[in-house]
């Protein structure tokens, strides 16, 4: 398969599937997008800014911000929320594909050894993507108070 290019003005719907760095149709929704770029799965970089700090991708943000005593689901949801709000066409592609119901039909499987893996919202990653999308869809900046002015609509 060749890398998928999203029409940023009008992203077309995509079928639900496995969101991971090796899937050209869905790699832009995964966190390690720099890995997907290096693999040739993505043609673009998807940096993310969290609390005023820029990271190369959502994975780097998560790895540098996670703490043993913090809620990793809240942190992951916040980072994905930032990513979707900063790359509006990703939010729009989810919306055009069916929104939360589309997300719930996706999976996140890499090697079967990762706690973030699974089918639908049984995958903590898919759950966080669903939470971030739904809150952004509701235009609520519930996680990061700095995000209120950054939402692109």
PyMOL commands that set and color helices and strands:
alter all, ss='L'
color gray80, all
select helices_A, chain A and resi 27-29+33-39+58-65+72-86+88-97+99-104+120-122+124-137+145-149
alter helices_A, ss='H'
color red, helices_A
select strands_A, chain A and resi 48-50+53-55+107-108+118-119
alter strands_A, ss='S'
color yellow, strands_A
deselect
rebuild
show_as cartoon
